[in-house]
Amino acid sequence: MEDILDRLRLLKYQKTFCKSMNLKPLTPYYFTRQSTNPNEQFYYFTSLFTWLLKLMNINFERPGQFDDPNAVSTNILNAIKENNIPFDYGPNKIKQGYGDAIIYILVVLADKALEAKKFVYQKPIHLSNDNPEEAEVDEDAEVTTDSIEEVISDDIENEDEMYIDNLSSYNNQTQIQEEEIIKPVVSTKPSVDPTQWKLEVERAAPLLKIHITNDNKDWRVHLDQINIHNNKITSSLVDTKSKLERLHKEIEKTLEKISSRETYINTQFESQIEENREIQDQLSILKQKYMNSSANVNDLTNQLSQISEDLDNVKLMIDEFGNGMTDSKPLAEIKQSNTRLKNEIKQMNLRIGVIEHTLLSAKMKTK
């Protein structure tokens, strides 16, 4: 992800892309994991993908934020294949909007966009450092008065030598300018009192000692315990091994006895076993017959219920016919039908008379 950000900064994406799309700059971990808003993350990737293709002078229609992710992923995969970019992932990896596939696509497109912009990487310029490197310090070394005296004496001698060298160079310069030789007198004895220095070292040395507290998590603390337990295990291994071997032999003997006893029991009860098998076969046959009989009983029960239902329906029909025969309802219906027929006959006679009159009048007019 850092490689993507470096390449995008070289392409000045914050000015040209983020401002035009009204998007925030990328964070170092944006495309490495799923965002709280997957739709926005996928839209950011598709917009950045379209912008990089545009820098490469390749036309690609920018997808909308609410377009179908499956169709957008397929279009992106087709665009990658058309530009001969090696890609070993499927459209589902693109649809996620994060992961190795997304980072790989952006890195490759950013490199190609830099090539299209004819960007050239320059060699780094290393600044020279005249300051000497610091010497490594041994943290485990113990501070003593003898070591401090040796260090101080060496430092004093080095300072004296440096001072003499500086004076000699200065004298050479003055010799060239003034042609006069000046020989300075330098004292090689230090100005520090050795006795006072020893007293100060004896006073400060205990204060400079570092007391390291034991950490239970440190493996060095448990090293002695590991060695003790290892010795105990090694010493008890021989005795334990012999006991386990003896126990193993006893178990083998017991298993042999059990197997022999099992074979003896099988031979003694072989006839009973055969009888038991025959009884089991008969029992299975009886169970099968019982199941068949139960099925037949269920069928007969269903038929009986159907016949009972039909009988109830016939009884209801007989009751209805009996009620109709004793009731005067049919007679009343016949009378109503008779009066209705008489009314219809009267209307028909009236219509016939009207038609005859019209026909007669028509004949009279024709004559």
Contacts in CASP RR format, 6 or more apart in sequence:
PFRMAT RR
TARGET T0000
AUTHOR 0000-0000-0000
METHOD contacts of the structure
MODEL  1
MEDILDRLRLLKYQKTFCKSMNLKPLTPYYFTRQSTNPNEQFYYFTSLFT
WLLKLMNINFERPGQFDDPNAVSTNILNAIKENNIPFDYGPNKIKQGYGD
AIIYILVVLADKALEAKKFVYQKPIHLSNDNPEEAEVDEDAEVTTDSIEE
VISDDIENEDEMYIDNLSSYNNQTQIQEEEIIKPVVSTKPSVDPTQWKLE
VERAAPLLKIHITNDNKDWRVHLDQINIHNNKITSSLVDTKSKLERLHKE
IEKTLEKISSRETYINTQFESQIEENREIQDQLSILKQKYMNSSANVNDL
TNQLSQISEDLDNVKLMIDEFGNGMTDSKPLAEIKQSNTRLKNEIKQMNL
RIGVIEHTLLSAKMKTK
1 28 0 8 1.000
1 29 0 8 1.000
1 30 0 8 1.000
1 31 0 8 1.000
1 32 0 8 1.000
1 103 0 8 1.000
2 28 0 8 1.000
3 107 0 8 1.000
4 26 0 8 1.000
4 31 0 8 1.000
4 103 0 8 1.000
4 106 0 8 1.000
4 107 0 8 1.000
4 110 0 8 1.000
5 26 0 8 1.000
5 28 0 8 1.000
7 107 0 8 1.000
7 110 0 8 1.000
7 111 0 8 1.000
7 113 0 8 1.000
7 114 0 8 1.000
8 17 0 8 1.000
8 26 0 8 1.000
8 110 0 8 1.000
10 114 0 8 1.000
10 119 0 8 1.000
11 55 0 8 1.000
11 110 0 8 1.000
11 113 0 8 1.000
11 114 0 8 1.000
11 117 0 8 1.000
13 25 0 8 1.000
13 48 0 8 1.000
13 51 0 8 1.000
14 25 0 8 1.000
16 51 0 8 1.000
17 23 0 8 1.000
17 47 0 8 1.000
17 48 0 8 1.000
17 51 0 8 1.000
18 24 0 8 1.000
18 25 0 8 1.000
21 47 0 8 1.000
21 51 0 8 1.000
23 44 0 8 1.000
23 47 0 8 1.000
26 44 0 8 1.000
30 41 0 8 1.000
30 44 0 8 1.000
30 98 0 8 1.000
31 41 0 8 1.000
31 45 0 8 1.000
31 97 0 8 1.000
31 98 0 8 1.000
31 99 0 8 1.000
31 102 0 8 1.000
31 103 0 8 1.000
31 106 0 8 1.000
32 98 0 8 1.000
32 99 0 8 1.000
32 103 0 8 1.000
33 98 0 8 1.000
33 99 0 8 1.000
34 41 0 8 1.000
34 96 0 8 1.000
34 98 0 8 1.000
35 41 0 8 1.000
35 98 0 8 1.000
38 96 0 8 1.000
38 97 0 8 1.000
39 65 0 8 1.000
39 66 0 8 1.000
40 65 0 8 1.000
41 97 0 8 1.000
41 98 0 8 1.000
42 69 0 8 1.000
42 72 0 8 1.000
42 95 0 8 1.000
42 96 0 8 1.000
42 97 0 8 1.000
43 63 0 8 1.000
43 64 0 8 1.000
43 65 0 8 1.000
45 97 0 8 1.000
45 102 0 8 1.000
45 106 0 8 1.000
46 62 0 8 1.000
46 63 0 8 1.000
46 64 0 8 1.000
46 72 0 8 1.000
46 76 0 8 1.000
47 62 0 8 1.000
48 106 0 8 1.000
49 60 0 8 1.000
49 76 0 8 1.000
49 105 0 8 1.000
49 106 0 8 1.000
49 109 0 8 1.000
50 60 0 8 1.000
50 61 0 8 1.000
50 62 0 8 1.000
50 63 0 8 1.000
52 106 0 8 1.000
52 109 0 8 1.000
52 110 0 8 1.000
52 112 0 8 1.000
52 113 0 8 1.000
53 59 0 8 1.000
53 60 0 8 1.000
53 79 0 8 1.000
53 109 0 8 1.000
54 60 0 8 1.000
55 113 0 8 1.000
55 116 0 8 1.000
55 117 0 8 1.000
56 83 0 8 1.000
56 109 0 8 1.000
56 112 0 8 1.000
56 113 0 8 1.000
56 116 0 8 1.000
57 116 0 8 1.000
58 79 0 8 1.000
58 83 0 8 1.000
60 79 0 8 1.000
61 75 0 8 1.000
63 72 0 8 1.000
63 75 0 8 1.000
64 72 0 8 1.000
69 95 0 8 1.000
70 91 0 8 1.000
70 95 0 8 1.000
73 91 0 8 1.000
73 92 0 8 1.000
73 94 0 8 1.000
73 95 0 8 1.000
74 91 0 8 1.000
76 91 0 8 1.000
76 94 0 8 1.000
76 105 0 8 1.000
77 87 0 8 1.000
77 90 0 8 1.000
77 91 0 8 1.000
77 94 0 8 1.000
80 87 0 8 1.000
80 105 0 8 1.000
81 87 0 8 1.000
85 105 0 8 1.000
85 108 0 8 1.000
85 109 0 8 1.000
87 101 0 8 1.000
87 104 0 8 1.000
87 105 0 8 1.000
89 100 0 8 1.000
89 101 0 8 1.000
89 104 0 8 1.000
90 101 0 8 1.000
93 99 0 8 1.000
93 100 0 8 1.000
93 101 0 8 1.000
93 102 0 8 1.000
94 101 0 8 1.000
94 102 0 8 1.000
94 105 0 8 1.000
96 102 0 8 1.000
141 147 0 8 1.000
142 209 0 8 1.000
143 205 0 8 1.000
143 208 0 8 1.000
143 209 0 8 1.000
144 205 0 8 1.000
145 198 0 8 1.000
145 201 0 8 1.000
145 202 0 8 1.000
145 205 0 8 1.000
148 201 0 8 1.000
148 205 0 8 1.000
149 197 0 8 1.000
149 198 0 8 1.000
149 201 0 8 1.000
152 192 0 8 1.000
152 197 0 8 1.000
153 190 0 8 1.000
156 190 0 8 1.000
156 192 0 8 1.000
160 186 0 8 1.000
160 188 0 8 1.000
163 186 0 8 1.000
164 186 0 8 1.000
167 184 0 8 1.000
167 186 0 8 1.000
171 181 0 8 1.000
171 182 0 8 1.000
171 183 0 8 1.000
171 184 0 8 1.000
174 180 0 8 1.000
174 182 0 8 1.000
175 181 0 8 1.000
214 221 0 8 1.000
215 221 0 8 1.000
266 273 0 8 1.000
324 330 0 8 1.000
END
